[in-house]
């Protein structure tokens, strides 16, 4: 009888150990496969202080490699739909480096463009030049692969869409009290003061970052103070959401705007970028869609009109009506890796996009 009980206990112990092992294995798969909604997948190559990708000749979608086929014309193609925007606020999704459980910058990145020129705060650019702002055409910022000079950082201050998706709030018309031209003057002063060593213009992750400086440049042009309120951190998405909310409150006959999704260009070297969160306390509490709608908090995807996606070989960016993907479709893409069809770069020395 004792032997029977002992054998039964051993059997139950073996089953218990097997069950725990299976549960641990399943949990590991879920942790690895389902990154937080504000991060980038862990297939990224390691980061070296915002370093760039060193490419072989003619490699696609890397520094000094081949850009999209219609790199020089895609922005003018987009402008034909509603005209060229006077202001565009650009929200880049988050990047996660290989081997890390959480992004060094889960908030992504925000920048502003005026009349087709982007003003973007780049930590890597600042480290090299002590200038807080990189200035370049929007086509280069989104799709360029040739750096304007050696100080620029690939997939950060240029070539953003090869490392992550970008959302653009394009504004075509504003009331007369708004002065977009002052934004450019703000950034000229910012670079002069930061290069001179003024501590008010230093780059600091917590309170002197892309979100704070971009918000101040918009405030100089007549927009509200997006840094006020109950922010846990000054996060890019809060700035963009406040910007959309203010545009929505303006007289309809005096404002014209829409949102464009510049989809990440599928490069096998990089993982998928992910949406970044709002970090104002009331927006965390009001995270359910119904509560957000009742509170008048706009969402970016629900206001998006167009998306720009890469198709064919050589990859060419096409403009399509925006379609919000269901979570099942996203899961299918991730399982089958259907989206990662362009640019084999496995043979090159790689580093991930900068984490700002």
C-alpha positions in Angstrom: 0.0 0.0 0.0 2.8 2.4 0.9 4.6 1.6 -2.3 1.5 2.4 -4.2 1.0 5.7 -2.5 4.7 6.6 -3.0 4.5 5.8 -6.7 1.3 7.8 -6.9 2.9 10.8 -5.1 6.0 10.5 -7.4 3.7 10.5 -10.4 1.8 13.5 -9.2 5.1 15.3 -8.4 6.3 14.6 -12.0 3.0 15.9 -13.4 3.2 19.0 -11.2 6.8 19.7 -12.3 5.8 19.2 -16.0 2.9 21.5 -15.6 5.0 24.2 -14.0 7.6 23.9 -16.7 4.9 24.2 -19.4 3.5 27.3 -17.7 6.9 28.9 -17.4 7.6 28.1 -21.0 4.3 29.7 -22.1 4.9 32.7 -19.9 8.4 33.1 -21.4 6.9 33.0 -25.0 4.3 35.6 -24.0 6.9 38.0 -22.5 9.2 37.7 -25.4 6.5 37.8 -28.1 4.3 40.5 -26.7 6.2 43.6 -25.8 4.5 46.5 -24.1 2.4 48.8 -26.3 5.0 51.6 -26.1 8.1 49.6 -27.0 9.8 48.1 -30.0 10.4 44.4 -30.4 13.6 42.9 -29.1 15.0 41.9 -32.5 16.9 45.2 -32.6 20.6 45.1 -32.9 22.5 46.6 -29.9 22.6 50.4 -29.4 25.9 52.2 -29.2 25.0 55.7 -27.9 22.7 56.4 -30.8 25.1 55.1 -33.4 24.1 54.5 -37.0 23.9 51.5 -39.3 27.1 50.9 -41.2 25.9 49.6 -44.6 27.4 47.6 -47.4 27.2 49.3 -50.8 23.6 49.4 -52.2 22.0 47.9 -49.1 18.4 49.1 -48.7 17.1 51.2 -45.8 20.4 51.7 -44.0 22.8 54.6 -43.6 24.3 55.5 -47.0 22.2 52.7 -48.6 19.4 52.8 -51.1 16.3 54.8 -50.0 12.7 54.1 -51.2 12.4 54.4 -54.9 10.2 57.6 -54.8 12.2 59.3 -52.0 12.5 62.5 -53.9 8.8 62.8 -54.9 6.7 61.2 -52.2 6.2 64.4 -50.1 5.1 66.4 -53.2 2.7 63.5 -54.1 1.2 63.8 -50.6 1.0 67.6 -50.8 -1.2 67.3 -53.9 -4.1 65.9 -51.9 -4.7 68.8 -49.5 -1.8 71.1 -50.2 1.5 71.6 -48.3 1.0 72.0 -44.5 2.2 75.2 -42.8 2.9 73.1 -39.7 3.3 69.4 -39.1 3.8 67.9 -35.7 5.4 64.5 -36.0 5.1 61.7 -33.4 7.6 58.8 -33.8 6.9 55.5 -32.1 9.1 53.9 -29.5 12.3 51.8 -30.2 13.5 48.8 -28.1 17.1 47.6 -28.3 18.0 43.9 -28.5 18.3 42.2 -25.2 16.4 44.8 -23.2 13.1 44.3 -21.4 12.0 47.9 -21.7 12.9 50.8 -24.0 15.3 53.4 -22.7 12.8 55.9 -24.1 9.3 54.4 -24.1 7.8 57.7 -25.0 9.0 57.8 -28.5 9.9 61.1 -30.1 8.1 64.3 -31.2 9.3 67.0 -33.7 7.8 69.9 -35.7 8.0 70.9 -39.3 7.3 74.3 -40.8 6.8 74.7 -44.5 8.5 71.3 -45.2 11.5 71.9 -42.8 11.8 69.7 -39.8 13.1 70.9 -36.4 14.0 67.8 -34.3 15.7 67.5 -31.0 18.1 64.6 -31.2 20.2 63.4 -28.3 22.8 61.9 -30.6 23.0 65.1 -32.6 23.3 67.2 -29.5 26.1 65.0 -28.1 28.1 65.6 -31.3 27.4 69.3 -31.9 26.0 70.7 -28.6 23.2 72.1 -30.8 19.8 71.1 -29.4 18.0 70.9 -32.8 18.8 69.2 -36.1 17.3 71.0 -39.1 16.5 69.2 -42.4 13.9 68.7 -45.1 11.0 66.5 -44.2 11.8 64.0 -47.0 15.2 63.4 -45.4 13.7 63.2 -41.9 11.3 60.5 -42.9 13.0 58.6 -45.8 16.6 59.8 -46.3 19.5 57.4 -46.1 22.3 59.8 -46.8 23.2 61.9 -43.7 23.3 65.7 -44.3 26.6 65.6 -42.3 28.4 63.3 -39.9 26.6 64.7 -36.9 23.2 63.3 -37.9 22.0 60.0 -36.5 20.3 57.4 -38.7 16.6 56.5 -37.9 16.6 59.5 -35.4 17.4 62.8 -37.0 17.0 61.4 -40.5 15.6 58.2 -42.1 13.1 57.8 -39.2 10.7 55.5 -41.1 13.4 52.8 -41.5 13.4 52.4 -37.8 9.9 53.2 -36.7 6.5 54.4 -37.7 5.7 58.2 -37.6 2.4 60.0 -37.2 2.1 63.4 -38.8 -0.6 66.0 -37.8 -0.6 68.2 -40.9 -2.1 71.7 -40.5 -3.0 73.5 -43.7 -4.9 76.5 -42.4 -4.9 78.4 -39.1 -6.5 81.6 -37.6 -4.4 84.7 -38.1 -3.3 84.9 -34.4 -1.1 81.9 -35.0 2.4 82.6 -36.3 4.1 79.4 -37.7 7.1 81.5 -38.8 8.1 82.2 -35.2 8.8 78.4 -34.8 11.8 78.6 -37.1 13.1 81.7 -35.2 12.7 79.8 -31.9 14.9 77.0 -33.1 17.6 79.3 -34.5 17.8 80.9 -31.0 17.8 77.4 -29.4 20.8 76.3 -31.4 22.7 79.5 -30.7 22.1 79.3 -27.0 22.7 75.6 -26.6 26.0 75.7 -28.6 27.1 78.6 -26.3 26.5 76.3 -23.3 23.4 77.9 -21.8 22.1 75.2 -19.3 18.5 76.2 -20.2 19.0 74.6 -23.6 20.9 71.5 -22.6 19.4 68.1 -23.5 18.1 66.3 -20.4 15.9 63.2 -20.6 13.5 64.2 -17.8 12.6 67.9 -18.3 14.6 69.3 -21.3 13.8 66.8 -24.1 12.1 66.6 -27.5 8.6 67.0 -25.9 9.5 70.1 -23.8 11.3 72.0 -26.5 8.8 71.2 -29.2 5.9 72.3 -27.0 7.7 75.5 -26.2 8.2 76.2 -30.0 4.5 75.7 -30.6 3.7 77.9 -27.6 5.9 80.7 -29.2 3.7 80.4 -32.3 0.5 81.0 -30.4 -0.6 77.6 -29.3 -1.5 76.7 -25.7 1.1 75.6 -23.1 1.1 71.9 -23.5 3.5 71.4 -20.6 0.9 72.4 -18.1 -1.3 69.8 -16.5 -0.7 66.6 -14.5 2.1 65.0 -16.5 4.0 62.2 -14.9 6.7 62.9 -17.5 6.8 65.3 -20.4 5.9 62.6 -23.0 5.6 63.2 -26.8 2.2 61.7 -27.1 0.7 64.2 -24.5 2.0 67.1 -26.6 0.5 65.7 -29.8 -2.8 64.8 -28.2 -3.0 68.4 -26.7 -2.2 69.8 -30.2 -5.0 67.8 -31.8 -7.4 68.8 -29.1 -6.6 72.5 -29.6 -7.0 72.2 -33.4 -10.4 70.5 -32.8 -11.5 73.5 -30.7 -10.8 76.1 -33.3 -13.5 77.6 -35.6 -14.0 75.0 -38.4 -13.9 77.7 -41.1 -10.5 78.9 -39.9 -8.6 75.7 -39.5 -7.9 72.7 -41.8 -5.8 69.6 -40.7 -5.5 65.9 -41.0 -3.4 63.0 -39.7 -1.1 60.9 -41.8 0.5 57.6 -40.8 4.0 57.2 -42.3 4.3 53.4 -41.8 7.6 51.9 -40.8 9.6 50.6 -43.8 10.0 46.9 -43.4 13.7 46.2 -42.8 14.7 42.8 -41.5 17.4 44.3 -39.3 14.8 46.1 -37.2 11.8 45.0 -35.1 8.3 46.6 -35.2 7.9 49.9 -33.4 5.0 50.4 -31.1 2.6 53.1 -30.1 3.6 55.3 -27.1 1.3 56.1 -24.2 -0.3 59.2 -22.8 1.2 59.8 -19.3 -1.1 62.5 -17.9 -2.8 60.9 -14.8 -6.3 61.6 -16.1 -5.5 60.0 -19.4 -4.3 56.8 -17.7 -7.5 56.7 -15.6 -9.6 57.4 -18.7 -7.9 54.7 -20.8 -11.1 53.0 -21.9 -12.3 54.3 -25.3 -15.8 55.2 -23.9 -14.4 57.2 -21.0 -11.8 58.9 -23.2 -14.6 60.0 -25.6 -16.7 61.3 -22.7 -13.7 63.3 -21.4 -13.1 64.8 -24.9 -9.6 63.2 -25.2 -8.8 62.7 -28.9 -7.0 59.7 -30.3 -4.5 59.8 -33.1 -5.6 56.7 -35.0 -9.3 57.6 -34.9 -8.4 60.9 -36.6 -6.0 59.5 -39.2 -7.0 59.8 -42.9 -4.0 58.5 -44.9 -1.2 56.1 -44.5 2.1 55.8 -46.5 3.3 52.2 -46.9 6.1 50.6 -48.8 5.2 48.2 -51.6 7.0 46.3 -54.4 10.6 45.9 -55.3 12.4 48.2 -55.3 10.2 49.4 -52.4 8.0 52.4 -53.4 5.9 54.3 -50.8 2.2 54.4 -51.8 -0.5 56.7 -50.3 -3.6 54.8 -49.2 -6.7 55.6 -47.1 -5.8 54.8 -43.5 -7.3 51.5 -42.2 -7.0 50.7 -38.5 -5.7 47.1 -38.1 -7.5 44.8 -35.7 -5.4 43.1 -33.0 -6.0 39.8 -34.8 -4.5 41.2 -38.0 -1.5 42.6 -36.1 -1.1 39.2 -34.4 -1.1 37.5 -37.8 1.6 39.9 -39.1 3.8 39.1 -36.1 3.3 35.3 -36.4 3.9 35.1 -40.1 6.2 38.2 -40.2 4.5 39.2 -43.4 5.4 42.8 -43.2 9.1 42.3 -43.0 9.7 41.7 -46.7 12.2 44.3 -47.7 16.0 44.7 -47.5 18.2 41.9 -46.4 20.9 43.4 -44.2 22.0 40.4 -42.2 25.5 40.6 -43.6 26.2 44.1 -42.4 27.5 45.5 -39.1 24.4 46.8 -37.5 23.3 49.1 -34.6 19.7 50.0 -33.7 18.0 53.4 -34.3 18.8 56.0 -31.6 16.4 55.8 -28.7 15.0 59.4 -28.9 
